[in-house]
Every structure is written in C-alpha cells, then in structure tokens.
Amino acid sequence: MVDQPTEETASGTVGRFVGKVKSRAGSMLGNDELQREGNLQVAQADAERDAHDAQRVAQQEQAQVETESRRQETHAERDRLRAQVEAEDRAENVDRAEAAQEAAIEADAEKAEAIVEVSEELEESAIDAQEADAVRRRAAEAVQTARLETEARRAEAHADEIDPEEEG
C-alpha cells in the first residue's frame, strides 16, 4: 500500500490567496506540481466558500420557511380563536334569548294566573252581589208581605167595623 501524502490547506480567503500564489509560482518556475497544488487549493477554497454560501442561503431559506410556517400557524390559531369566541358569543346570545323567552313565558303565565284570579274574584263578587240582591228582594218582599198583611188586617178590621159579621 502506498501512502499518499495528506495536505492540509488553508481555507477561506487566505487559502485562496495562498493557492493563487502557489499556482503563479509553479507556472513561473515551470513546476507543474506546485501549479497544480495551487490550483487545487484555489478550487478547494472556492468550493468551501460556495458550500458556506449555499449553507447560509439554505439556512436563510429554512429560517424563512420556519417563519412562514409560524406565521401560518399563528393565523390558523387566530382564526381558530376567533371562531371559538364567535361560537361562545352565539351560545351566550342563544342563552340570553332563551332566558328572555322563559322570562316572557313566565310573565305571561303570571298575567294569565292573575287574570284568572281576578275573574274568579269578579265571579265571586257577582255571585255575592246576586245573593245580596236576592236577600234584599226577599227582605223587600217580606216587608211588602208584612205591609200587605198589615193593611189586609186593617182593612178587615175596618170592614168588620162597617159590617160586623156574626161569628158562629
């Protein structure tokens, strides 16, 4: 097995600069190996820079996707909460309407009950008035009867005075 030398090259701007220097020096000195090494170092620095740029762009895109996702989740949550509040408001309105309707029904029932009570009282008063009127009529008739009987007795007494009949 042949050991290949491992090279560690500087990366970034310094690695690119060093690579260009090596490549020019190799070109000027006619050292193809040094020129190749310099070109590889430049390519590696460019590749690392491109990789870092791509990674940064990917991270930015990922951050944008996450931000958009959170925004959509926030909108969805807001819409869900709005719908929940509206549903609760509707339920409260229904409850208030039912309570108002029940109160109106109860008030109507109380009015009807009061009307029935007043009607019963009026009937009782009418009956009492009829009974009182009947009692007054009977009393008046009794007075009239007593007066007529008294007059009849006076008339009979007066007739007996005028024409006494013999009793037998």
Rosetta blueprint (number, residue, H / E / L):
1 M L
2 V L
3 D L
4 Q L
5 P L
6 T L
7 E L
8 E L
9 T L
10 A L
11 S L
12 G H
13 T H
14 V H
15 G H
16 R H
17 F H
18 V H
19 G H
20 K H
21 V H
22 K H
23 S H
24 R H
25 A H
26 G H
27 S H
28 M H
29 L H
30 G L
31 N L
32 D H
33 E H
34 L H
35 Q H
36 R H
37 E H
38 G H
39 N H
40 L H
41 Q H
42 V H
43 A H
44 Q H
45 A H
46 D H
47 A H
48 E H
49 R H
50 D H
51 A H
52 H H
53 D H
54 A H
55 Q H
56 R H
57 V H
58 A H
59 Q H
60 Q H
61 E H
62 Q H
63 A H
64 Q H
65 V H
66 E H
67 T H
68 E H
69 S H
70 R H
71 R H
72 Q H
73 E H
74 T H
75 H H
76 A H
77 E H
78 R H
79 D H
80 R H
81 L H
82 R H
83 A H
84 Q H
85 V H
86 E H
87 A H
88 E H
89 D H
90 R H
91 A H
92 E H
93 N H
94 V H
95 D H
96 R H
97 A H
98 E H
99 A H
100 A H
101 Q H
102 E H
103 A H
104 A H
105 I H
106 E H
107 A H
108 D H
109 A H
110 E H
111 K H
112 A H
113 E H
114 A H
115 I H
116 V H
117 E H
118 V H
119 S H
120 E H
121 E H
122 L H
123 E H
124 E H
125 S H
126 A H
127 I H
128 D H
129 A H
130 Q H
131 E H
132 A H
133 D H
134 A H
135 V H
136 R H
137 R H
138 R H
139 A H
140 A H
141 E H
142 A H
143 V H
144 Q H
145 T H
146 A H
147 R H
148 L H
149 E H
150 T H
151 E H
152 A H
153 R H
154 R H
155 A H
156 E H
157 A H
158 H H
159 A H
160 D H
161 E H
162 I H
163 D L
164 P L
165 E L
166 E L
167 E L
168 G L
